[in-house]
Amino acid sequence: MTGSATVPRTAEELRAAILERYDTFSKRLQQIARFVLDHPDDLALETLAVVAERSGVQPSAIVRFAKALGYSGAMPMQRLLRDGLLANHTALGYGERVRQFNAALDHQAGGGDGGDLLAEFVERDTLALENLGQTMTKADLTRAVKLIDQAQTLYIMGFRRAFPVASYLAYSFQQVGKRTIFVDGVGGLTSQQMGAVGESDLLIAVSYHPYAEETVHAVEAAAGAGAKVLTITDSLVSPMAKMAVHVLQVRESEVRGFRSLAASLCLAQTLVISLAFERERASARGVSRPRRRKA
């Protein structure tokens, strides 16, 4: 499949093409697609052999993936992403910076006391926060805040590692006057807590790999009831992302096998404060808020 009319010519077009065709790919090509979406800087800056090793596939499979998208091979696809990085003045991709940091840690002696661990977490979280600032666009945030503001009721959920992010969002949105239901699933009552969700509501679902089944099922139920879904997740092809009207992708840091939540909580705080500012501006303009449904 080649043809100039169908070949993505920018990084954004490539991402859109992968998302549009993801479900039509074979399982192996889906594996590559996810790697490209989650680690575009790796594909842009590394050799095909290195990319194949990190994505867990053969180099020939990456070539097949590129050809399925209309390219003559893997190199044109890599060049497109590399040009995108240079256009955005990104000298070194997030993934490569993390690997350099890991390599530096490997050469350090000891590294088990509290001071060393604190320095490691601070450094890695700093990288993750910088990456969030570089990859999360103003348009992404504006659309998310608009969805939140227009929703009659917010339903917020996140289990296991995502629970602190979800609980912060639920508490903080309530503090700024937004009608919010925190779906915590206590007593196995997730479906009952979600029972009243409707077309005028928004479910904010927070989940990271390997993705909590409870969250996936709740997203399916909400979408089936006509509610909109906003997801905070680590991949554009996560189970929630496929059913969401908007996806906020976050790449967290990891130190010695322990994953952080610094970037996710920073994003959560940004959403809450942005909503508060938007409501203040709307109040100054005399714009009325969405009315609550009568019970």
N, C-alpha and C positions, 0 to 999 in steps of 0.2 A: 504494500500500500504506500505509494509515493505520489506526490502531487503537490505543487506549490500552494494550492488553495487550501489544503488541509494541514499543512505542516505548521505547528506553532512557531512563531517568530520572536516571541518575548518570553521571559520567565513566567509572567502572569498567564499568557496564553497556554504555555506548557502545563502549568498547574491546573488551569481550567479544563484542558483536554484530558488530563489524567483523571480528574474527579468525574468528568462526564462519562468516561469509558471504563471506570474502575470495575464495575460489576460485570463487564463483558470480558475482562481479562481472565486468563487461566490462573490457577492458584499460584504458580511460580511467578507469573508476570505481576500479579497483585502484590506479591512479596517485594518485588523490585519497585513497583509503583509507590508502595508505602515508604520505602527507603528514600526514594527521590523526593517525596513530599516532606518527609521528616528531616532529611539531611541533605538539602540541595547544595550546601557549601562543599560537602564531601565529593559529590559528583562533579562539581565545578573545578575543584582544585587537585584532586587525586588522580592517579593513573587508573586505568580500567581494572588492572589486576588488584589494586588496593580496594577499590569500590566493590569488586566482586567478593573479596574476602570479608569485608565488613558487612555486606548485605547477605552473605551466606549463599551465594549463587555462583554459577560459572560465568566467566566473561561473555561467552557466547549467548547466554540468556539475556544479558544486558543489551547486547547488540540486537537481539530479536525484539526486545522491548522498544528500543529506539526505532526500529523499522516499522513496528506496529503503529507508531505515532507519525509515520511518514518520513522519517529521516533516513539517510543513506547508511547510517551506522551510528555508533555511540558518540563519536567525536563531535559531530555537529551539535548534538544535544548538550554535551559538556561545554562546548564553546559558548552556546547561548547562555547557559547559567553563569559561566565565568564572566562574560561580558556584562551580565546583570549585576554581579558583585562589584565589578569595577565602576559601573555607572553609578552605583550607590556609595562609592568611595569606601567600600569595605575591604580593607587590606588583607584581613585574615578571617576566615569563617569561624563561627562559634565552635563547631566540632573540632576544628584543628587547634584552636586555642585551648580547649579542654584537654586534648591529647598532649599538648606541650606541657600543660600544668601537671598532668598525671606523670609524664616522663620526669619532670623535675622532682616530684615527690618520690619516685622510685629511686632517685639518686641520693635522697636524704637519709641520713642514719637515724635510727630510732623512729621518732614520729608518733609515739603512743601517749605522751602526756597531754594534759588539758590545753596548755598553751599552743602546742603544735596543732591539735585538732581544731581549736578555735580558728587559728590562722587559715587552715585548710577550708573550713566551712565558709569563712568570710570571703576568701578568694573565689571559691567556686560559685557562691551565691552572687557575688559581684559580677561574674561573667554572665550568669543567667539573667540578672537584672538588666545588664547592658544589652543582651540579646533581645530581651523583651522590648526595650525601648527602640531598638532598631527595626524589629519585625512587626510590632503591633502598630498599625496605621491609625491615623486620626479618623479615617472613614470607618474602620472596624469598630472603634470605640463609639463614634457618633451613632452608628446604627444600633449597637447594643443598648446604649442609653435610651434611644428612641423606643425600642421594643419594651424596655422596662417601664418607661414613663407611660406608655400608652396602654399597658396591661391593666386590667381591672384588679386582678389579684395575681401576686407572684407565688408560685410554688417553687421551693428551693430544696434540692436534695443532693447528697454526696455521701457515699459510704466508705468505710475503711480509711485509706490515706486521704481521701478527698473530704472527709467529714469536717475537719477544722475550717476549711475554706467555705463549705456550705453553711456551717453554723455561724461563721462571721458574717456572711452575706445576709442571712436571715435576721440576725440580731440588728445589724446596721441599717438595713432597709426599713425595719420597723422603727428605728430611732429617727429616721428622716420622714416618717409619716406615710410610708408605702404599705398598703395592705399586703401582708406576707404570711404564708403558711409554710412552716418548716417541716418537711417530710423526713422525719428521722427514723421511721420504721420501727419504733419501740413496740414490743409485743407482737411483732409480725403484722402490724396494721398499716403497712404501706398503701395497699389498695384502698383501704377505708379513708386514709388521709388524702388520697388523690381523688376520692369519689365525686367531688363537686367540680372538678376542673372542667372548663368549657372553652368555647371559641374566643371569648374575650380575655382569656388568661394567658400567662406565660410561665412555662416551666424552665427554670435554670438548673441544668443538670451538670454536676461536676464529677468527672471520672477520668482515671488514668489507667494505662495498661497495668494489669490484664482486664480491667473494666468490670465493675461489680454487676452481677446479673440483675440485682434488684433495680439498679439504675437503668439498665437497658430496657427491662420490662416496663418500668414506669414511663420512660420516654415513648415507647410503643403505645402505651395506653393513652398518654396525653395527646400524641399525634392523632391517634384514632378518634379521640373526642373532639378534635378540631382545634386544640390549643396550639399555640406556637411554642417552639422549643429553642432555647439558647443554651449552647453547651460550652463549657470550659474544659478542654481536653488536650491531650498531647499529640493528637494526630488528626489530620483532615479526613482520614478514612476510618476513624474509630466507629464502633457501632452506633453511637449517639449522633455523630456528625452527619451520617447519612439521612437521618430523620429530622435534623435541625434546620431552622430557617436561617440561623447564623451561628458561626463557629468562631470561638476565640481560642487560638492554639497557643499553648504555653510549653516551653521546654525548660524543665527544672534541672538543677544541678544534682550531682551524686558524688558523695565522698565515701570511699571504702564500703560501698554497697548500700549506704543510707541516702535516700533521696530527700531533697529539701522541698519546701513549699513557699520559699521566699518570693519567687516570681508570681505565683498564683495569688498569694495574699496581697502583693502589691497591685496586681490587676484588680482584685476584688475591692480594695480600698479606692482605687481610681473610679470604678463603676459607681460606688456609693456616693462619693463626693461629687462626681459629675452629675448624678441625678439631683443631689441637693442644690447644686448651682443652677441646673436647668429649671428646677421648680421655683427658685427665687426669681429667676429672670421671667418665667411665665407669670408669676404672681405680680411682678412689677408691670407687666403688659396687660394684666387683667384677664389672662387666659384661664378658663375654668378647667379643673381636673376631671378625669373620668369618674362618673358616678358609680358607686357600689351597687351591686345587685341586691335586691331585697330578698331576705331569707324566706 
